[in-house]
Amino acid sequence: MKIAQSVSSRFAESGIAQGALVAFLIKLGGSSLNIVMFTIAARVIGPAEFGQFAIWFNLVSFLAVIALCGQETLIVRSWNEYTHQHRYDLVRGAISFGIVVCAAAALFWAACVALGSSVAGWAASPGLVIAACLFLIAQTMASFSSNLARTVVGYLLGESLREAWRLVVIIGALVLALGQLQVTMTMLFALCIIGVSLMMLIQYVVVRRSLPPQIRGVAPTTDVSAWVKRSLPMWAAAFLDASSQYLDVILLGLLLSPVAAGGYFVAARLANVFAMIAGGMANYSATPIASLFFTGHHPELQRSLRMVSLAVAALVVAGLAVIFVGGDLLLMIFGNSYADQHGILVVLSIGTAVAALGGPAMYVLLLTGHEGLYSRVVVIGLVLRIVALVVLAPRFGAIAAAFSWSACLIGTTIALNAVCRRYVGIDPSVITLLNPANTLMTPVPASVAGGGGRIEP
């Protein structure tokens, strides 16, 4: 009882832990909507077409992350840095710069998709290609607007609307299905475009009204060279993270079949609940990590991360129990034909669970001047995973892809945490729970580590 009271007291005193809990609840709602959306899609269009939809959805989502060019992270830093310095002209310029870069990159990648599908014959329906390209553009701009809204207005506006757009797809698909209309991939992408665009419009209106007068009324000033230099490591980190989420389904569709890719995609969506837990905690903790680290409050930072780790550990244990015992029943929600993906679901869940227990290692490294080390570790893990998948999947099927993905993810997680402990002196993982004395490690300086210049908060 005393232990429980102590934990509750510490949690109540930890702003990071409380905020991370709010972030987790938002991500939980978004993940639930995501599963419902794909469940409806799998049931209304059938396994073969759903597999094709999964491949297209992952390709478009992957390219949308690339098209952001790191601007979704750069705007967070630029806003905080320039408003603190009262450089409102640079704030206005950074917002305009981010919008222009994202729009131009999204249009470029949409044109590449249209051209590539025409040359390679990826889709017989021009309407599907057009809808996928428009969704790519909308998703790119919505990701930027969500981060801008989160920074200017608040976390709830930015993240809750970022997840809520799926309601439009769910309601729209149900209305079409109940109306005895034949639902197609093109219709699903059209509903996605409507949902994302509606979310973006609401955020635009609220952000515009929330901008301080000194920012709305000033002429923008640009610092393109500095912004490009800053955004490159941010873009690289986002690219590597997106590769982890989306490439497997795309490669399986090319190496095996759309049906195999669809089954793997369903299992991956369920296993993604652990990545959602980690992402919700990490996203909210990013700013406090930088603030506490650079102000020298390392013990407080380690204590806060310990509370976050405790919450993550409890959620991961509960989630794994559900997956192991009732994973086949969860898969049957998508359709009876997906129940045989239970083995893949278990393997993927183990990998994502270990990654969640690893904590926000990415942000600890990126925000403390060790982005070079982060990129090297993740690139090695990504290359190994792709090679293993390409070699093993054609011989052993989708289960080999799941083993390759999980093994490399676990190895990458262990390596990132080792780097955090050695070069930052902070342990973001669940292992910190074994260090009740809050003993800090002596970090190796960034210049010695070869991690690149420090990123100031």
MINULUM-486070 format. One record per residue: residue in one letter; x, y, z of N, C-alpha, C, O in turn. Coordinates in pm, whole numbers, plus 50000, padded with zeros to 5 digits. Atoms other than C-alpha are relative to their C-alpha. Example, Ala and Ser with C-alpha at 12.3 -4.5 7.8 and 13.67 -1.06 7.14 Angstrom:
a500894988150000512304955050780500905012050000501945011850066s499184988149994513674989450714499235010950073499745022050090
***
This chain:
m500834988050000500005000050000500875012650000500575022349930k499104988449994502835023950085500675002349865500865013749823i499354998750131504515016349752499035006449900499415015249823a501004994450091501285023749565499785014850027499665022849934q500184985949965500835056349757501185008449956501035019749911s498794992850042504425066149685500015002349851500345013249803v500044998750146504025059249314498975010449958499235018749871s501054990450033500745078649303500435014250032500155023449955s499544986749962502315107949486501025005549902500965017149862r498984995550095505295109349253499395003049864499785012549796f500654997650129503065106448950499275013450001499295020849903a500744987449990500935135349074500935012149995500545022949950e499054988949999504055156649115500735001449867501395011549844s499254999950125505425148248769499155005549888498214998949842g500744994150110504145171748501500164992249872499224990949794i499755007850121505765151048228499134987449999498524984149898a500775012449994504085119148348498525002649978497854995049907q501414996950017500675135648369499705003749854498714999249796g500194996350140501045151148026500124988149908499394986949810a499845012050081502265118347884498764991250007498404984749909l501235007749987499135101648020498915005749910498194998149845v500964993650090496975127047835500334996549855499444993349776a499585003450136499025120847521499674985549968499234982349857f500315014150022498595083447566498514998149973498144990549884l501445001650018494815086647598499575004849861498704998749798i500314995150135494675107247278500454989849896499724986849802k499485010050093496855081747098499184987250006498984980549905l500855011849986494715053647237498725001649920498284992549850g501204997350079491635069847090500274999549851499494994049774g499635000250141493425075046759500274986049949499874982449838s499715013850038494665039246751498724991849987498584983649897s501295007150007491155026346823499255003849874498694995149806l500654995750124489725047346541500694994149878500044990549780n499245005650110492505034846315499614985549975499404981349861i500365014150012491644998546387498584998649947498314990149861v501385000550049487915005046335499955003549851499244996949775m499994995950141488625022846005500484988749909499864985949807f499475010750084490744994545867499154987350010499104979549915t500915011549988488324968346002498855001449901498514992049829i501094997650094485494983945805500494998649857499824992549773a499455001150136487714987045498500234985549961499904981549849a499735014250031488764950345519498724992449974498714983249891r501255007450015485164938845546499205004349879498484996249821v500844995350110483624960445274500634998149862499924998249762i499385001450132486204955544997500644986449977501084983549866g499485013450020487434919845057501504999350015502195009450004p498575001749970490914904945129500945004649888501935011349915a499094996750110492464909144782500105015049979501205020649971e499994985650022491424945244730500505007450123501145017950111f499494993749878492154953545094501534999450003502185008850048g498545000950008495714940945040500585010949911501605016949944q499554989450088496084965044750499855013750067500705022550054f500214987449928494604992944959501085002150105501575013350123a498964998949898497104985345237501325004349940502035012549997i498744996350068500014987744993499975014749960500935022049985w500124986150040498775020644851500025009450120500685019850116f500064991549881498015034945195501385001650062501775012750101n498664999249942501485026445326500955007849911501785015549961l499144992450092503195040045014499735014950012500675022950023v500354985849991501305072945033500415005850135500925017050141s499644995149867501845076245409501515001650014501985011250075f498544999349997505565069345368500495012449925501355019749974l499574988450080505945095545094499565013150064500225023350049a500454987849931503935120645299500985004150109501215015950131v498984996949898506515117945578501255005849934501835015549983i498834994950072509335122945327499745014349953500635022949960a500334986950054507525152945177500025011050106500125022850072l499954989949894507495170445515501375006650011501485017950058c498654994450001511265175645481500465005050137501275014250146g499604996049866511595178645858499335012650051499625017150162q500614987249961509395209945869499074998650120498875008250195e500925001849888506955194846118500725000950134500125004850234t499204998749878509775193546376500665013850007500775019750114l499324987050004511555225346264499095011250049499555020450117i500884989149960508465246946319499845000450152499655011250208v500105000349854508295235546682501195007350061501045015350152r498804993449949511875246446742500005014949966500305023350051s499944986150045511615278446538499045008850080499405019950119w500984992249925508465290146716500525003550139500495015050182n499534997749862509925285547064501255008850005501395017250093e498754992350000513325299946974499745014749967500225023650037y500164986450049512155330746785499035008250085499225020350101t500904992449911509245340347013500735003850128500485014550184h499224996749881511645338947307500925011849973501185019950062q499104989150038513965362547118499245012249949499855022449915h500844989350053511025384547010500295002949853500135014249807r499764998850144511985378446644498744995349927498734984649865y501305004050055508385377546524500034999449848499254992049787d499885000750145509435383946165500524986249957500104980949854l499495013450031511385351146170498964989250030498934978949963v501105009549973508415333246327499084999449879498754988549830r500884999450118506215344646040500684993749879500064986449802g499265005750112508925335445792500134984950009500054977949908a499875014549982509385300645941498704992849967498724982049908i501295006050032505665293545912499804999649848499424989349792s500164999450147505575304945548500964990549932500594983849835f498995008950057508785285845471499544985450010499644977949914g500455013749982507365253745616498864996449908498854985549850i501155002650087504115256545422500454998349855500034989049786v499545000550139505895263445091500804987349974500594980749872v499185012050020508435235345135499144987449999499324978949912c500865011949993505805209645235499114998949877498944988049821a500885000350117503455219444952500784996149874500314987949795a499215003050119506215218444689500454985350000500374978649897a499555013949993507575185044810498844990349981499004980049915a501165008750016504075169844831499574999249854499244988549804l500354999950142503295180544476501014991949919500644984849825f498965007550070506615166044359499794984950014499824977649915w500165014349978506025132044518498684994949944498604983549899a501275003950063502415131344400500204998149849499664988749791a499705001450143503675136944045500804987349973500584980549873c499215012450015506195108644093499114987650009499294978149934v500925011349987503425085244208499164998449874498994987349823a500825000550122501245094343910500814994849882500334986449806l499155004350110504125089843667500404985350016500344977549921g499585013749975505355057743830498884990149979499114979449921s501135009250019501895041843836499654998549854499214987849811s500275000750144501455050343469501014991249929500644983249843v498945007750065504785035343368499984985350041500104976349958a499935013749947504665004643593498674992749997498634980750021g501315006350002500934998143560499544995550137498934984950149w500375003749863500364997843936498494999950021497994992050101a501454999249980496695006943908499305002349866499695010949787a500744998750126494225002643627499045011850004498595016649900s500984989249986491955029943765500695013550016501385015750116p499434986449984493045066043701499445007150122500155014950187g500604993849883490615076643973500714996350128500875004750217l499275004449881492505055944231501325007350013501695011650122v498714993149997495835071644136499815014650039500565019950120i500264986049967494375106644150499665001650148500155010650215a500404999349859492765099944488501194997750092501335004650194a498815002849917495995085244629500945012050001501515015450105c499124988450007497995115244507499455011850080500205018750149l500614989249923495535140044656500104997250150500305006450229f499865003549859495625121044985501425002350048501635006650161l498604997549966499425123144982500215014850032500835018450132i499864985549980499245160944946499295004450128499855011950208a500774996149882496535164445211500654995150128500705002450228q499385005549880498315141845458501275007550037501555009750155t498784992449975501575160845420499695013350067500275016850170m500344986949945499995194645482499324998850137499505007550222a500675001849871497885180945768501004997050111500825001450225s498975002949899500955167645948500695012850044500965014850162f499384987249965502555201945930499045008650081499445014650181s500964991549929499365219646040499754994950142499505002850233s500215005549866498965195746335501125004150094500865007850209n498884995849916502445203446466499985014950025500345019550134l500124985649981501905240546409498905003250102499095011750189a501094997749905498575239146594500384995850141500035002550238r499565004649868500125219246877500925010250065500895012050186t499044990349949502835245746912499355013450033499625019350138v500594986749985500735277246871498834999850099498725008850182v501245000349922497475266747039500104990650120499804994550233g499915009549890498105235547243499984985749950499594983049836y499865014150036498635198147243498654993949962498584986149866l501305006250024494945189247254499485002949860498994993849792l500484996650133494035208046936500824993049893500264987249799g499155005850103497025195646740499854985049987499734979849876e499985014550005496885159046836498614993849991498424983849921s501345006150003493175152546892499405000549860498834990649813l500514999150136492175165346548500834991749903500314986649803r499145008350085495125147246396499524985549999499704978449900e500515013749991493525114746513498534999149959498094988749910a501465000650014489825124046477499544999449855498384996149831w500444999950139489785126646094499484986349954498704985449859r500435013550039489275088946076498514997950020497914989249958l501445001049980485735094046204499235002349870498204996049845v500644997250128484815108245863500024987649912499034984449847v499885012150081486095076745690499084989150053498404982249976i500835010449938484325053845937498535002349970497834993249924i501424996950021480965071345911499664999249852498634993549814g500255000150144481235076045535499954985949943499064982849864a499985013750050482155039645467498784992250047498214984349971l501195006849949479335027245690498745004449926497894996149893v501164994950074476795049645515499954994149860498894990149813l499955005850135477945037245173499644985250002498894980349917a500275014449992477865000945284498524997450033497914988549973l501405001949963474425004045447499065004149886497944999149876g500784996050116473175021045131500134990549883499694993549772q499835010450102474104989544937500825004849881500664999849769l499114995350106476705008644736501324992350006501784988750114q498735007250007479874991144620501145009450041501455019049971v498904991749951482735005844824501294995649933501594983749928t498745002850069486055008144637501155007050071500955015350159m498814993449945489615018344722499965015049972500355023150056t500084985850036489025051044539499085007650094499385018750137m500934993749906486025058644761500635001650138500445011950203l499364999249869488035050945074501025011350004501085018750102f499034989050004490815074544969499295013549993499775023250051a500754987450007488235101244885499505003950139499555015650176l500434997249864486815098145237501175004550087501025013350171c498814995849926490355100645378500355014649971500715022250060i499694986250040490905132745182499045009850067499455020350116i501004991349938487665147745311500285001550149500245012750202g499754999649856488475138545673501225008250035501175016550126v498754992849972492035151745665499845014949967500315023550042s500184986050040491045183645482499125007550099499395019150131l500864993749901488265190845731500785003150128500655014050185m499164997949882490685186546020500955011749980501125020250068m499034989450030493225209245851499325013749997499915023650040l500734987350007490605236245789499715005350140499885017250167i500284995949862489605236846157501275005250066501255015550133q498744995749939493225239146266500475013349943500975021750017y499594987550063493935266846016499255011850060499855022150091v500824988949946491055288146147500435003150143500595014850179v499654997849860492015283046512501405005950012501615015150092v498634994949994495735288946453500055014649956500735022750018r500004986350050495065320646252499455009750106499975020750122r500584991549896492905334646532500905000850123500845010550198s499185000749879495455324346797501365006649983502065008750082l498704993650021498505340646636500025013750068499085021550050p499894986749937499665370746843500015011149894500525008949784p500054989050098499085404446671501375003749945501495007249828q498674996250047502825411146653500544990449895501454994049820i499595009450105503225380046437499135001849876499645001349764r500894998250115500155385646218500345012649922500205012849799g499824987250066501105421446141501415002949952501665013749899v498624997350039504835417546069500314993749866499744983449828a499555005750128506505411845735500964988450028501844989650114p499145011749973508175377345720501445002149959501725008449857t498575000250031511955373845728500444985549994499994977350075t499585013950017513685342245610501484998250036502285007550025d498635004149975516855324345713500164985949942500354976250015v500115012950069516815296645454501174990850029500974979050055s498825008649981520375284145498499984993450138500284981550151a500055005549864519965279645875498884989850012499054979350074w501145009249990516555263245837500264987049926499874976349972v499685012250074517785238845575500974991450079500814979250088k499015007449920520755229245792499364993350121499694981950154r500655005649881518555223946096499024988849964498914978950037s501065009550033515815204845916500534986849945499824976749949l499475012350059518105179045751500064988350099499554977650067p500025011349906518745157746063498604996650049498314985050079m501385002649962515075161646157499304991849892498564982449922w500575007650112514045149445811500544985949999499794976449975a499395013350001516495120445833499384991150109499104979450085a500605007749891515065109546170498574995949964498174984549989a501385003250038511495111546038499974989449889499124980549889f499915009850108512485092245724500274986050054499654976350011l499655013149943514035064245927498834994350079498564982350073d501145004649923511035062546159498884995349908498234985249935a501045003950096508635061245862500354987049930499484978849901s499575012550063510705033745701499654988250088499254977650039s500335010649905510175013146014498534996649997498164985050017q501445002249994506405017645993499414994649871498504986349876y500735002150125505585014545625500684990849898499984984949815l499325006950108508264997145418499684985249992499634979649882d500225014550001507504961245523498794996249916498874987049835v501215003350076503974961145382500215002249851499774994249769i499744997150141505134977145057500864989049939500564984149830l499115010450053507964951945012499314986449991499524979149895l500735012750004505724922245098499034999749883498844989349820g500894999450114503234933844837500744997449870500214991149779l499205002150121506024934044578500604985949994500674979949887l499305013049997507744901744692499044988250003499344977749946l500945011149985504694880244776498725002849923498614999749805s501284997150065501144891944702499255010350082499555012250200p500804990649923498604918544799499274993550118499104999850222v500705006849892496734892645009500934998150119500545000750233a499025001749892499884884645210500315013450065500445014250187a499734986749946500594921745248498845004950085499045011350188g501164995849924497034927745366499924993250136499604999550236g500005007149873497254900645632501075005250095500835006850214y498914994649920500604913745753499645013950051499945017450165f500374986449964499224949145755499015000050117499135008250208v500975001149892496294938945978500704996850132500445003050234a499255003849880498654922046226500865011750048500965014250168a499144988849964500984952046216499205011450063499695018150154r500834989549942498124976146290499674997050147499685006050231l500285003649861497234956846605501265000850085501225005750198a498744999449925500874953346712500455014450020501225017450111n499604986049993501224990646654499495007050126499865018450153v500504993949876499354996746982501165003150094501105012950169f498844997549913502734994247159500815011949948501335019850027a499344988250057504295019146918499195012550032499765023250053m500874988849963501285041446990500265004350144500325016250174i499694996849861502015039047362501315007850008501395018250074a498694993449997505655048247304499945013849936500525023349987g500094987250069504785075947058499285010650079499695022250082g500744990549918502235092047285500835005550114500805017550142m499154995649890504665093047574501155008749948501465019150006a498824993050050507615104447362499675013749944500405023349968n500364987350062505825131947169499805010950105500275022250089y500264989949897504675149347484501285003250078501465014550124s498814998249918508025144447659501115007449929502095011349992a498894994650079510115159247376500465013750052501655015750077t499624986649955510025195647489500575000050141501605006250163p499415000449865510545188547862501374993350003502224997150084i498685006550004513475165647774501075010449971502075011250041a499014989850037515315194047602500145010550109501255014650143s499974989449900514355219647865500754995650125501625002950174l499355004649877515425198948166501474996649977502304998950064f498605003850026518605186347999500905012349991501965012650054f499134988750023519965219947889500005010050116500885018650123t499964991649881519045237248215500724993050115500794998350226g499195007149901521095211348402499214992050102499784987250200h500825007349904518165194548579499964985149962498894979549941h499925013950044519375159548490499334990350097498624981350052p500715009149909518185142048810498485000849986497794990749990e501454998450017514695156648762499544993649871498474987449866l500325006350127514715145448400499974984850015499054978349965q499965014549982515715110148499498824995050084498264984450057r501155003949918513015109048767498715000349918497874991349930s501204999050082510365120448521499924988549900498864982649880l499985011150095511445094648264499734986750071499164977650012r500285012349924511295068148537498504998450020497984987350008m501445000849983507645076648604499324996349869498374988449867v500545003550131506905075048232500254985249971499374978349920s499675014050024508695041448212499114990650080498744979950032l500885008349917506585027848496498634998649935498074987749930a501305000550066503385037048315500064991649872499154983749845v499845007650123504685022747986500094985050030499474976949962a499825014049965505734990048153498664993450035498384982349992a501305005549963502274984948303499114998049878498444987849865l500825001050120500554991747970500504989149907499694982049846v499445010250089502934969147777499684986050051499314977349973v500315013249943502444939848014498534996449975498234985249934a501425002450023498654943247990499724997449852498944988549818g500215001850143498794946647612500504986649950499814980149871l499475012950043501004916147564499114988550046498924978749974a500915010549950498664895347780498794998749908498374987549877v501165000250090495734904947556500384993849865499634985749811i499555005050130497724897547237500224984950005499784977749915f499695014149990498954863547355498734991550019498614980849959v501175008049966495594851747490498895001449895498294991549852g501144997850088493074867647255500325006449867499465012549805g499614993750125495044879046953499234995049880498925002749789d500735005550114493234855346716498595005749993498055007849885l501344994149997489884869446828500045014549950499125019049881l499864986350049491124904946766500155000249849499595008949782l499805000750145492234895046416498704996849927498495001449815m501275003850065488814880246341499055011849987498085011149912i500814987950017487334914846383500095004949856499115009749800f499804995750138488824922646041499364990349901499094993949786g500555010550086487384890245900500574986650042501694985950091n499565013249956487624852945967501294995649933502064987949992s498805004350074490364848945706501295005350060502375000650025y498794994149943492764869845915500424993350131501464996950188a499685006449872492734847046223501334992649996502004991350098d498745007650009495714827246092501235008950002502355004049987q498874990849986497894858346128500455001650145501235010550177h499714998449857498124852846505501494999050029502025006750108g498555001449979501744840746490500755012549961501665016950033i499364987550044502764871646294499715011150099500605019150130l500384989749903500864893646539500844998850127501305009050180v499225001949878502684878346838501455004449979502015011450064v498604996450027506124882446678500155015149988501075020950046l499934985550016505454918546576499765007150133500395017350162s500324993749871503994926646918501194999550094501445009050168i498805001049916507134914247095501005010849961501585017450048g499064989750045509264937246881499575014050039500375021850089t500474986649967507084967946929499935002250151500115013450199a500044998749854506704960747301501385003350056501515011950142v498634997149956510484960047351500385014349963501025021250042a499704986250042510764992447152499325010150091499895020450125a500714991049908508135008547376500705000750134500805011550194l499285000249871510034997647687501345007349990501925011250092g498754992650018513095014347536499865014850024500875021850040g500224986049969511495048247596500335009549885500625005049775p499794990050105511985080947401501485002249968501975013549973a498564998950029515615073447307500265009349882501255016549880m499814991650118515165090946971500085014750040500995021849997y500034985949962514255124347130501175003550093501705014550087v498874997449911516935121047398501265002849918502045011749952l498804998150082519595118247126499875012149908500815019949896l500174988950094518135143046876500055013650069500545023350012l500104987249931517585170047137501195003250090501195013350159t498824997549917520965167047309501285000349916502384999149970g498834998350085523285170547009500624987249950501774987349906h499455012850044523725133546920499204994249885499034982049875e500805004850112521645131846605500784991249904500214982449840g499175008350088524575117146411500054985750048499944976449967l499985013549944524815087346644498654993249981498594981449947y501345005850019521065082146628499834994949857499394983649835s500185003750140521065081746248500824987749965500334978949894r499165011550035523955057246225499424986950054499394976849984v500555012249939522375032246464498744995649926498594983849895v501275003550064518955033746297500204995849856499514986749809v499735003950139520345031945943500524985749993500094977949908i499475013749999522305000446026498874990050026498784979849959g501125008849970519194984646180499034998849883498534988049855l500925000150114517034994645881500554991949884499834984049822v499395007550111519474980945624499984985150029499634977149941l500015014249964519794947945810498594994249987498424983049940r501365005050006516024944845832499524998149857498894988149824i500435001050140515414951745463500684988349931500054980849856v499265011150061518134927245358499414986650045499184977749964a500575012549947516724900145587498624997449940498304986049907l501345001850056513194906145458500064995749854499364986449813v499905003350142514194905245091500534985949979500114979049886v499415013450015516224873345140499064989150051498924978649988l500755010649933513904854245374498524999349962497964988449956a501445000050026510354864845283499604991549881498634984049891p500405008450113510264848644935500084985050031499374977149970r499835014349968511384815445092499084995350111498564984250106f500745004349883509504814845422498705007750024497975004550118g501274993049989506644839445375500035011950095501105016550137a500134987849921505344868345583500534998350142500965008150202i499505002049864506364852445915501495003350007501975008150110a498574996550003510014856845810500185015150005501115020150068a499944985449995509354893845752499755004850143500395014350189a500304996049863507864896146102501204997550092501545006050174f498815002949919510904879046260501125009949969501785014850061s498954990550039513284901446063499745013750061500635020150116w500374986849949511404932746164500205000850150500795010450201s499924999649854511184923946533501434998750050501845005950141a498625002049955514764911546568500835012749981501585016650069c499224987750026516214942846407499515011650085500305019950128l500544989349915513874965646603500514998650143500865008550207i499495002349865514924949546931501475003650008501915010050104g498574996650001518604952346838500235015049994501115020250062t499874985550011518174988846738499635006950131500305016450172t500424994249871516334996747063501094998650105501395008150178i498935002249903519084981147274501195009149971501775014950062a498854991750038521774999847079499745014850031500625021750081l500324986049973519985033547108500055003150149500525013850189n499964997749856519585029747482501424999650054501765006950147a498605000449959523235020247519500695013249966501505018250044v499444987150041524165052047328499525011050094500315019650134c500524989949907521875072947551500724999750134501105010050188r499345001249869523445059547867501465004549994501965011050086r498564997050008527015063447743500285014649966501165020850026y499654986850052526895096847562499135011450054499515023150042v500854989649943524015115447733499964999050152499745009050221g500065001949856524155100548080498594998450052498354999350173i501415001649965520385094848077499524986549948499844982549836d500585012850041518565061448066498505001949979497765003450076p501434997750025515165065647893499164987350007497944987949994s500705012850010514255028747911499424995550133499605002150236v500605005749880512375007348160501064995150099500764992950216i498915004349912515744996548300500245010250111500785006950217t499804989649898515795029548488499214996950127499535002350233l500765003849881513225014148726500854991850097500544990850215l499105007749915516084992348856501035008850068501925003950138n499044990549944517965023948959499265009750092499185021650063p500804991449911515895037149252500785011550061500195021450102a499194989349941518825058149378500175011849905500745022149942n499924989350099518565079149059501455003949969501755015549943t498594997650029522325075449001500175003349853499724995849766l499794995750137523365094248689501354995349949502324994350024m498755003950063526015082748444500735012349946500105022449917t499214989050054528825105148324500014999149849500544989449794p500085000950146528175113247958501315003449931502145010849984v498894996250086530765114947681499565012349922498455012449868p500404987950073530755149847521499644997049855500164987749796a500455002150137529025153047182501145000649901501134993349802s498874998950092532275163247016500824987249997501334983349892v499275012849995533955131247132499194988949936499734980149870a500895010450052530915110347037499835001049850499444991349786g500204998450142530835124646688498545001449963498134997749853g501444999350021527135132046723499545012549930498345013949905g500444987750064527115166046557499865011150101500015009050221g500174988549914526515200446694498774998850088497804992250053r501135000849907524215204746988498835008149946499005018549882i501234992850035520645215146929499535007050125499135000650222e500414992549882519795242547171498484999450014497774998649914p501455000749978516335241547330499325012849952498105014049961
***
